[in-house]
Amino acid sequence: MPGTLQGEGRAGGPVPGSGAGPGAEPPGAAGPRRGRIRAGRRAGTAPCGPGRRGGTGRPRTLGRCAGRAGAERGGSARLCSARPRRHSAGRFRPAPPQPRSPWGREGHAAMGHHSTWTWQELLVLLGGLWLWGGNAQPTPPGPTRSPAPQLKFRLAGYPRKHNEGRIEVFYNDEWGTICDDDFTLANAHVLCRHLGFVAATGWAHSAKYGKGVGRIWLDNVNCAGGEKSIGDCKHRGWGNSDCSHEEDAGVICKDERIPGFKDSNVIETEQSHVEEVRLRPVVSGARRRLPVTEGVVEVRYKDGWAQICDEGWDTKNSRVICGMMGFPAEKKVNRNFYKLASKSQPKQKRREDVGSRKRLFTERQQLNYRLHSVSCTGTEVHLSMCTFQFYQGNTSTACGAGMPAVVSCLPGPLFTSGSTHKKKQRQQQQGQLRIRLKGGAKAGEGRVEVLKSNEWGTVCDDRWNLLSASVVCRELGFGSAKEALTGARMGQGTGPIHLNEVQCLGTEKSLWSCPFKNITQEDCKHAEDAAVRCNIPYMGYENLIRLSGGRSRFEGRVEVAVGAGDGDELRWGLVCGEGWGTLEAMVVCRQLGLGFANHGLQETWYWDASNVTEMVLSGVKCAGHEMSLSHCQHHGSSLSCRNTGTRFAAGVICSETASDLLLHAPLVQETAYIEDRPLHMLYCAAEENCLSSSARLANWPYGHRRLLRFSSQIHNNGRADFRPKAGRHSWVWHECHRHYHSMDIFTHYDILTPNGTKVAEGHKASFCLEDTECEEDVAKRYECANFGEQGITVGCWDLYRHDIDCQWIDITDVKPGNYILQVVINPNFEVAESDFTNNAMKCNCKYDGHRIWVHSCHIGDALSEEASKRFEQYPGQLNNQIS
């Protein structure tokens, strides 16, 4: 029988409600770690006796009556072979029919030879059945066993919504967690139904909602999805786990309750959880303005919201609340101003404070205080981590000497109102910052990169935690950290790894103020780059845009809301597809919280399922980093679109991950050289426009062209494979070189003067995108041979050697001097990437008319702004010694 073999069961049957027999493996029994082949996961008959040897994970081979000791402990005798066998779920089931005798090996051999039965054998068989029947009944002298308590479940952890969190189970009078080993969506379905939700939409691993405490009750849970109880699923046995709390599983349930579900999981210990928190604005001018920076602090309670008594409230508490709301800092609030509002008369609808000239909405409502005596240190990332007390019983007289807690927060530069002020403040901050986030799909998330010695580098994830991540988030103008990500979850960086084992206290103003270790080459690799997800203010951008007609929520025709001003009725319209591309699609996907853009589509006739037909926006031009489509350039109220039919409306396809290409700069520097190539060898290159325009006037086939050759090695450091925009059905065959082009222009090669004037150019078509080499443990997936699939796998690179056609720049017309060599990958943004800022590579070069020196090659965003300026003002080499 498939399943993990379990320990010997005593007489008496399984514990009611537990799904496991009382003889399950003792808590903490050793077992193999995940990733290894688990010994018990193969088909076979469960043997008698303990199913696993401590520390080895292999089934123990015992005699056919090894169960007798267990029978003696239970107070009755039985035959080993007649006892019920245990499945991997840990509960007893009668064994299905098997082609073997209840006699063990000898009987099995007899069955293989016409099954000749003697009267002695029949007597023994009848006696065994009698003993088994007696064993199944409780014996009077034996101890009576009280039924096990009913299983209870709850969601815990932070930060989370009411329908998601770390799953905790109450078993044997103790709360514990479930390990994420072998966890599946089917497991989450069963658990969500326990909690009163109709189904699960996802699950989380690696303690996404924080590490639990106490026991880890279940491990290697394997449900089919239809079970009524988690105890009916296969698992290693209650309390038998080889996990730590860093592997606690979480579930995301569909926000739909089971009709008539009675929540039997509302228990006393659950009252210690505070999950959802909000700021409720009470000043009339702030009720429509986003983000909400000031208001009454409220916590979710049952089906409504409750207030917090401000007795003993201080700035540290406010700092935690502001961090949760996405703001880097708090500011002092006028408490007396709000005190007037909280003590207004019941019939009074508004009161005007003469001193401040502000109007308050003070509709008298019954205050429902939930918390008091809140005390935070200021470094917590969530209110639930602070100490506080709950009001018990009737709260109508609670907080007699106080009032609801009110908080005012300072927004970061990205969220400061007033475009001029915002722009100025952002420029000032960017000029001072020595830290940035790269590779994230939206604002406030990405790989952490720091600036040291004018060069950007990454941070190793050793000891990386929420305290250090929060320092990064606040330094960048966001709130506290939602997640401290490890293992290059936001893609691998390049260049040096500057910091290791960063250990912030949480009070520091900058990551550079935290204790850290200098990195050595052996300590870390880019596969361990640290990343963060920060709390950002709620801006409501996702309510102003939607997708329609797609096969999933990640694709569709773009519809935008217009007339969203005061008093105006909201109406929806289409976006003109002219000029629509990947950069615009990136903004739409970010605004909707759908990750990165896969494609920006200019025609969407196949998604014609909506009744919205009016074109309301045209001329959209985005830089790619905007948080909303309304922040991009567009034609405004005057529509200018040649094709206003719905089939020409803009559409997008979004993806949770994206590729990220970058050039290996040192290889360009090492392989650059000049070749004078005869014209008679360049006919095919001329046909593909790989020569400068003056080549057309040359005296073909006589003469030559001077070419600057070099190799280029293009890495995919993202989280998705890089694939050509067009499918193979639309690739173009080039007869001269006898290969297909999957992208007309894959790279641009340019020679620039120090002031940016282009003096020579070249380009490379992607005639063969393939995995030339890969990192360790990464398998090649793409190769061009035999019209194969083209692309670059994550962790692999494509090598264009210096000696192939068009891998050059035609410098025949370039005069001696000092120049910049620039190579740009995916220059037309034809294929979406997570980061386009690292697609350019630059080198200094000196050309004396006969020789060329190429040096100081680097990725375009690898240097500080100051170093980049110095690079562009480079006066040239005085000799051929490169220091």
PyMOL commands that set and color helices and strands:
alter all, ss='L'
color gray80, all
select helices_A, chain A and resi 68-74+80-82+105-111+119-136+185-194+230-232+245-247+268-272+284-286+315-325+335-342+383-385+413-415+419-432+466-475+511-513+526-528+541-544+582-591+605-607+629-631+646-648+665-671+679-681+683-687+693-697+728-730+785-787+865-872
alter helices_A, ss='H'
color red, helices_A
select strands_A, chain A and resi 85-86+92-93+152-156+164-171+174-178+200-204+215-218+250-253+277-280+294-301+304-308+329-331+350-353+358-361+369-375+387-390+406-410+435-438+445-452+455-459+481-485+497-500+517-518+531-534+545-549+555-562+571-575+596-601+615-617+651-655+661-663+673-678+704-709+712-716+732-734+739-741+747-752+758-764+773-774+796-800+808-810+817-825+840-847+852-859
alter strands_A, ss='S'
color yellow, strands_A
deselect
rebuild
show_as cartoon
